[in-house]
């Protein structure tokens, strides 16, 4: 039986965060007369993207936000998509814009992200927000990395002086997590598949973040005894029932035997992404309206 004290329950933390965001949104409406507004843009018929968008739309409603969903065919041309972004940038009722990635072939994702007003870039991918993150300035932070750090601070408290190893250097997860941990005064190593002696590097970590997208790549003997492990990976692997099963980037049972705390997959980092999207939209709305951002 898995000890519940070792598990970092992202689902429960995310639910609490969403409740606090909804309460803050209700207070904004009562005291200042506006609702945070989120526009989600879905291009094409990708099944996984459709599932994500439905979850985000439901969370928007539960938070008491003003929500708008734009569904465009995969045949949409770049100029039409950019024109929609321009309209959303100019819409005073919209404070957050999220374009579901990846976009269909033939569309320039980088140009679309660059066209979003940085103040409304609730994915935290615009170059101005990336620069603000690394400079320690106030910007909008990518949702999954933000969720990881919130879980770490909830479990460990002050992170100052801890050795953190992030395995994975993507712009979506690895790099922003590294920047956030630096801001928390960790000593950070950003490792990847070409790092020499990757198992040895991982064994130095008080905090080990796995974000490589390779099922169960990080084995139990890579984990320092007593470390805290954050598993960002979500991978489907074959199973006897033919449907497959979800696993992370960490060999969970092996790591569980030595780690002090670990996020499960599913139920760990995943629920935090949408909760932090709601938090980012609340933050964006308050900044745009010139209202103090509530502590949630």
Residue, then its C-alpha position, 0 to 999 in steps of 0.5 A: x500500500x502506498x503511503x499517502x504521506x509520500x504522495x503529492x496530491x495535485x488534484x486536491x491542491x488544484x481543486x482548492x486553488x480553483x475554489x480560491x480563484x472563483x471566490x476572488x472572481x466573485x469579489x472582483x465582480x461585486x467590488x469592481x463590476x467586472x469578470x475575468x474574461x478568457x478566450x480559447x481558440x481551437x483550430x482543427x479537430x485534434x481529439x486531444x486538443x478538443x478534450x483539453x479545450x472542453x476541460x478549460x471551458x468547464x473550468x472557466x464556467x466554474x470559476x465564474x469567468x466570462x468565457x468565449x470559445x472560438x472553433x476554427x476549421x483546420x483549413x483556416x489560413x494564417x491571416x484569418x487566425x491573426x485577424x481573430x487574435x487582433x480582435x481578441x487583443x482589442x476586446x475589453x471583455x477579454x483578459x486572457x487569450x489561449x490558442x490551443x497548440x499544436x496548430x495544424x500543419x501550414x500555420x505558423x504557431x510562433x507568429x500567432x503567439x507573438x501576435x497575442x497581447x503579452x498582458x493577455x498571454x495566459x500561456x506565458x509563451x510570448x517573448x516578453x513574458x519569457x524575458x520577464x520570467x528570466x529577468x525576475x519581472x512581473x509577467x505571466x508564467x506558463x501554467x504547468x511550471x507554475x503548478x509544479x512550483x506551487x506544489x513544491x512550496x506547499x510540500x517543502x515551504x522555503x526552497x532556498x538553497x535546495x539543489x534542483x535538477x530539471x530533466x528536460x529543456x523545452x520552452x513549455x516546461x523545462x526552461x520555465x521551471x528552471x527559471x522559477x526555481x532560480x527565483x526561489x533561490x534553488x541551485x538549479x541544473x537544467x539537464x537533458x538527454x545528452x547530459x553526461x552521466x544523467x543518472x549521477x546528476x539526478x542523484x544530486x537533486x533535493x528536488x528532481x523534476x522530470x519533463x522529458x516525455x519518455x515513459x519511465x526513463x528516470x529509474x529509482x536508483x537515479x533518485x537521491x534518498x529523501x528527494x522530492x520528485x515532480x513528474x510532469x510526464x504523461x505517457x500512454x504505454x501498452x497494457x493487457x486490456x489493450x487500452x494502455x495505461x498512463x505513466x510518467x517520466x519516472x518509474x513510479x514504484x521504484x522512485x516511491x521506495x526512496x523519495x520523500x515525496x512524489x507526484x503520481x501520474x495521473x493526479x499529480x501535476x496534470x490537474x494543476x495546469x488548468x487551475x493555474x490557467x484560471x489563476x493566470x487569467x485572474x492575474x491578467x484581468x486585475x493587472x489590465x484593470x489596475x486592480x490589486x491581484x488577490x493572493x490565491 
